[in-house]
């Protein structure tokens, strides 16, 4: 196993290092609060500038917003229509960087159809917009990995997507964006940060901020696993807590410069055979746009855009949310989708910068960095796609307050772990399959999840062939991936594996219930669980699934939230 693995031993060492910052001269340069895509991005940005960096996450990497996105890396066609050229241009530049340099194993081009429904004016209007979209991507210098758009006739559209109703469109335009397994990306970035020397720990929450007069000098944190509390000292603290920004900011000051509103986005996961199409689709609704996104052996259909002011840790999808998505996607499908076709449902919260407008659909997706009090930098807003820019801007702001010259950001040139050598590994996949005695499809699956680190997982199978067996109810995933998640990727609980290191919780019909006991048994020796702990982990996961299913039968947010909260959070290990 690589020495940069987020193993249980690594976590213990990380906690000890964070504690040691209380000693004279041992403080961090920057402590980052929040282990979502922006927080982990900031950790990587800061540590690769040569700074002494710590990062804490209250739950698991990406367990909030960052694992519940539409899984798209895109410029945002609708922002182009709003004439927000700067935001689109920035996002397209980042899309190119991610596909080609930073994470080619995790970020892949994906084709979409934009159906046209009006004769004469719509094709030139939309076509001009998509031409501009492609052109802006090309001028960024990083988007050659995505093909140019193409106009399709009605007949060609139906060939590409036979499931569309014959009268649903008069033609279409095929264009490309990209997609990502968002949770895997964030976990990989946390590990990459540790590889470069950052001290990162999940399941560690901030209880309060430490002050010297007006200045923030660190944070009081709590290890959620043991219940122990201790102080972490840092010259600057970066608050990257997304939809929790207002709450964490309020620990320090009531003069917070940023206000964040949470917008709920719900997605459905359906089997690939329910919609016959070789491409994804983007459909207009009265409020926003609806995506039908290819996702392995599944489709993701989303999203909604509604205000949410209830529990932020576990946003709940309602029966009405599910009906809304089914109703809108069925407007263009020959064979309508039904509730029985839905394998998985997930809800996430977008952290939108609050403005005067009441509609969450119109709130800004641009980000803001503020320094509300000395020693505390707050970053909020933005899009998943532009996380790297947000992270850079937050570290830039913190660096201005540090003594001495801090180098410029270099993350545009830093590949994530697994990216280096990925293309060669892909070309060698048939020989790799022969060498390890597994089917080439399994090797391809592992390469698209771990990149050039896929051989780490294959070595586990070589040492114990039983780990080459798939998990119950989730044939796409191997038992070795569970062991790897616990030994190398910081997974601390069954939920971490089923919901984020894999996507079994949204991709399997039983949402991972049949896999949970096997996952717990595989994790037990790595994490030193006894039989009682194994049973608790399985029971917790089953209760989580039951509560989510119950919430999705409720008519409104309040009742769905109450149903979801019937499942308690994971109990401390001791």
Number of C-alpha atoms within 10 A of each C-alpha: 14 9 9 17 21 27 22 19 11 20 18 12 15 21 20 12 18 27 18 18 18 17 10 7 8 15 24 25 21 30 32 28 26 31 33 29 33 31 33 33 26 36 36 30 28 33 23 21 16 14 18 20 28 31 27 27 25 21 21 24 33 26 21 27 27 24 24 21 24 23 20 22 26 22 27 20 19 14 14 18 11 9 11 14 17 12 19 22 21 17 25 30 22 26 30 27 22 26 24 20 18 23 24 24 28 24 26 21 20 19 19 23 26 23 24 21 14 11 11 8 9 12 19 11 10 18 19 12 16 22 15 15 22 22 15 20 25 19 13 18 12 19 24 15 18 22 15 17 18 14 16 20 14 18 14 13 24 20 15 18 19 17 17 23 15 15 11 16 19 17 23 25 19 23 23 20 23 23 22 23 23 25 28 22 26 25 25 26 26 33 25 24 28 24 19 14 19 26 27 29 28 24 20 25 20 22 16 16 21 18 14 10 8 11 16 21 23 29 22 15 22 20 20 19 15 13 12 10 16 16 20 25 26 26 22 27 28 29 24 30 27 29 24 19 22 20 12 20 23 12 13 19 13 10 10 16 15 19 17 20 23 25 23 24 25 27 27 25 24 28 20 15 10 16 21 17 18 14 18 23 22 18 17 14 12 6 12 13 15 19 23 23 23 24 20 12 11 20 24 25 28 29 24 24 21 17 18 19 12 14 13 17 16 19 28 36 31 26 19 15 27 23 12 16 21 19 14 17 22 16 14 18 18 16 14 15 17 14 12 7 14 22 19 21 24 21 23 27 27 28 27 25 21 18 14 7 10 10 14 21 16 16 19 16 18 16 19 16 23 19 17 17 17 18 22 25 23 27 25 28 27 22 25 23 25 24 22 23 23 27 27 23 20 28 28 20 20 26 22 11 13 14 9 8 8 16 13 14 20 13 21 15 10 16 18 25 23 23 22 19 13 21 15 10 22 17 10 12 19 16 13 20 17 11 11 16 14 16 13 16 13 16 24 19 16 23 23 19 21 22 25 21 20 21 19 18 23 25 14 19 21 17 9 11 15 13 20 20 13 16 22 19 18 20 11 19 20 22 22 23 27 28 24 24 24 26 21 22 24 28 27 22 23 29 25 24 27 23 19 27 27 23 21 26 25 24 29 24 19 16 25 27 23 17 22 28 20 18 25 25 20 21 24 19 12 15 17 11 16 11 11 8 15 23 15 15 22 23 14 21 27 20 18 21 18 17 21 25 21 21 26 24 16 20 14 16 22 16 16 23 24 17 20 24 18 15 17 12 14 17 12 11 13 8
